[in-house]
Amino acid sequence: MKKETTKRQSEICSFGIESFIILCIAVPIILGLNSFYYNFQKSIFSNADTILFIHDKLSGFIIFFSPLIILLCIASSIKSNTSIRIMKVKIFSFIAIVIFLISILILILQFFECVAINKERIYVRSGIFSTNKNYMWSDVTDVEVSYEIGPKHKIDISYNMHLDDGTIVDASDSQDFFSNIINLDDFIKDKRIKIIRSNIKSSDYSEFTGVFDDDRMKVILKILNK
């Protein structure tokens, strides 16, 4: 009985160490890939006049989860004694290869899905096979700024720009949102485009201050509480 308990404890300890090592390897890979992908995409589809650059959320999801799953599969392939093979490749290695190839394909396709906003136009590209669209500021019917509090105190801020063909551009999807949204907001006001703002409810202030630091709160109060 003691031997079984000791063995189980040893397996749990080994699993914890292996998981920690995988995380230590995966985190730098994820951060590096995410930064490289975003900056490379931005360098292709934006320029010095761009106020906000927005890319899709799917690519971030793929970059976050794929390395973790692939590393877990590689580790499992090394440790596992299974004889199951697909096309003469160990099952876990095969899964890792498939996930890698699918991830690369999705990232290539999603690379061409982005929005670049500057003072002259709003450039929208919906995919590698789509037609690029250039909207002028006269095509913006109105802007709606709002927020929603979800589970676990998660706060989603939306800065939706409504275009006259029904397209909605959410500026809050940009990684540079908090850095540049005030400049964009001021520019939109100068253009006399209607901005519909939701005020933060007094009962929600504690939620905001618990999630955002002082610098981000200043930005939020400027775009919501007006």
C-alpha positions in Angstrom: 0.0 0.0 0.0 2.8 2.4 0.9 4.6 1.5 -2.3 1.6 2.4 -4.3 1.1 5.7 -2.5 4.8 6.5 -2.9 4.6 5.6 -6.6 1.5 7.8 -7.1 3.2 10.7 -5.3 6.2 10.2 -7.5 4.1 10.2 -10.7 2.2 13.4 -9.6 5.6 15.1 -8.8 7.0 14.0 -12.1 3.9 15.3 -14.0 4.1 18.6 -12.2 7.8 19.0 -13.1 7.2 18.1 -16.7 4.2 20.5 -16.9 6.4 23.3 -15.5 9.2 22.6 -18.0 6.7 22.6 -20.9 5.2 25.9 -19.7 8.7 27.4 -19.4 9.4 26.4 -23.0 6.0 27.4 -24.3 5.6 30.9 -22.8 8.7 32.5 -24.6 7.6 30.8 -27.8 4.1 32.1 -27.5 5.1 35.6 -26.6 7.7 35.7 -29.4 5.4 34.3 -32.1 2.6 36.7 -31.1 4.9 39.7 -31.2 6.5 38.7 -34.5 3.2 37.9 -36.2 1.5 41.1 -35.1 4.4 43.4 -35.9 5.1 41.7 -39.3 1.4 42.0 -40.2 1.3 45.6 -39.1 4.5 46.4 -41.2 2.8 45.0 -44.3 -0.7 46.5 -44.0 -0.1 49.8 -42.1 2.1 52.8 -42.3 3.4 55.7 -40.2 0.0 57.5 -40.5 -2.0 54.6 -39.0 -3.7 55.5 -35.8 -5.0 52.0 -35.0 -4.2 48.6 -36.5 -6.6 45.7 -35.8 -6.0 42.0 -36.5 -8.3 39.1 -36.0 -8.6 37.3 -32.6 -8.4 33.8 -34.1 -4.7 34.1 -34.9 -4.0 35.0 -31.3 -6.0 32.0 -30.1 -4.0 29.7 -32.4 -0.6 31.2 -31.4 -1.6 30.7 -27.7 -2.8 27.1 -27.8 -0.9 25.4 -30.6 2.6 25.5 -29.1 1.2 24.2 -25.8 -0.6 21.3 -27.5 2.3 20.5 -29.8 4.8 20.4 -26.9 2.5 18.2 -24.9 2.2 15.8 -27.8 6.0 15.7 -28.3 6.5 15.0 -24.6 3.9 12.3 -24.7 5.5 10.8 -27.8 8.8 10.6 -26.0 7.4 9.1 -22.8 4.7 6.8 -24.3 5.4 3.2 -25.1 2.3 2.9 -27.3 2.7 1.0 -30.5 -0.1 2.9 -32.3 1.2 4.5 -35.4 -0.3 6.4 -38.3 1.6 6.3 -41.6 4.6 4.8 -39.6 4.6 7.8 -37.3 3.9 7.6 -33.5 0.3 8.7 -32.8 1.4 11.7 -30.6 4.0 12.8 -33.1 1.4 12.5 -35.9 -1.1 14.7 -33.9 1.7 17.3 -33.3 2.5 17.4 -37.0 -1.2 17.8 -38.0 -1.8 20.5 -35.4 1.4 22.3 -36.6 0.3 22.2 -40.3 -3.2 23.3 -39.6 -2.0 26.1 -37.4 0.4 27.4 -40.1 -2.4 27.3 -42.7 -4.8 29.2 -40.5 -2.2 31.8 -39.6 -1.4 32.3 -43.2 -5.1 32.8 -44.1 -5.8 35.0 -41.1 -2.7 37.2 -41.8 -4.8 38.8 -44.5 -7.7 39.7 -42.2 -7.1 43.1 -40.7 -8.1 46.8 -40.4 -5.9 49.8 -40.6 -7.3 53.2 -39.5 -5.8 56.5 -40.3 -6.9 60.1 -40.8 -7.6 59.6 -44.5 -9.5 56.3 -44.6 -10.4 53.0 -43.0 -8.7 50.1 -44.8 -10.6 46.7 -44.3 -9.3 43.4 -45.5 -11.5 40.3 -44.7 -9.2 37.6 -45.9 -6.7 36.4 -48.5 -9.3 35.9 -51.2 -11.4 39.0 -50.3 -11.6 42.4 -52.1 -9.9 45.1 -50.1 -12.2 47.9 -49.0 -11.3 51.5 -48.4 -13.8 53.5 -46.5 -13.7 57.3 -46.2 -14.7 59.0 -42.9 -17.9 60.2 -44.6 -18.9 56.5 -44.7 -18.9 56.3 -40.9 -22.6 56.8 -39.7 -21.9 56.8 -36.0 -19.7 55.3 -33.2 -20.9 53.4 -30.2 -18.8 53.1 -27.1 -20.0 50.6 -24.5 -18.9 48.0 -22.0 -20.1 44.7 -20.6 -19.2 42.9 -17.4 -19.0 39.1 -17.9 -18.2 36.1 -15.7 -15.2 36.4 -13.3 -15.4 40.2 -13.4 -14.2 40.2 -17.0 -14.9 43.7 -18.6 -15.2 43.9 -22.4 -15.0 47.4 -23.8 -16.4 48.0 -27.3 -15.6 50.9 -29.6 -17.8 50.1 -32.6 -17.5 52.2 -35.7 -20.6 51.7 -37.9 -20.1 52.0 -41.6 -22.9 52.8 -44.1 -22.8 49.3 -45.7 -23.4 47.6 -42.4 -19.8 46.8 -41.6 -18.8 47.3 -37.9 -15.2 47.9 -36.9 -14.4 47.4 -33.2 -11.4 49.5 -32.5 -11.0 47.8 -29.1 -9.7 44.7 -30.8 -6.5 46.5 -31.5 -3.4 45.7 -29.3 -2.7 49.4 -29.4 -6.2 50.4 -28.2 -5.3 52.0 -24.9 -2.3 53.7 -26.4 -4.0 55.4 -29.3 -7.8 55.4 -28.8 -7.8 58.9 -27.3 -6.2 60.3 -30.5 -8.8 58.4 -32.6 -11.6 59.6 -30.4 -10.5 63.2 -30.6 -10.2 62.9 -34.4 -13.7 61.5 -34.7 -15.1 64.3 -32.6 -13.4 66.8 -34.9 -15.1 65.1 -37.8 -18.4 65.7 -36.0 -19.3 62.1 -36.3 -22.0 61.1 -33.8 -20.6 59.2 -30.8 -23.0 57.3 -28.5 -21.3 56.7 -25.2 -22.4 54.4 -22.3 -21.8 55.9 -18.9 -20.2 53.7 -16.3 -22.8 52.8 -13.7 -21.8 53.9 -10.2 -22.2 50.3 -9.0 -19.6 49.2 -11.6 -16.8 51.5 -10.7 -15.3 49.1 -8.2 -15.2 46.4 -11.0 -13.3 48.7 -13.3 -10.7 49.8 -10.7 -10.2 46.2 -9.7 -9.4 45.2 -13.3 -7.6 48.3 -14.9 -4.6 50.2 -13.6 -4.7 54.0 -13.2 -3.4 54.8 -16.7 -6.0 52.6 -18.4 -8.7 54.0 -16.2 -7.9 57.5 -17.4 -8.4 56.3 -20.9 -11.6 54.5 -20.1 -13.1 57.5 -18.3 -12.4 59.7 -21.3 -14.1 57.5 -23.8 -17.0 56.3 -21.6 -17.8 58.9 -19.0 -18.5 62.0 -21.1 
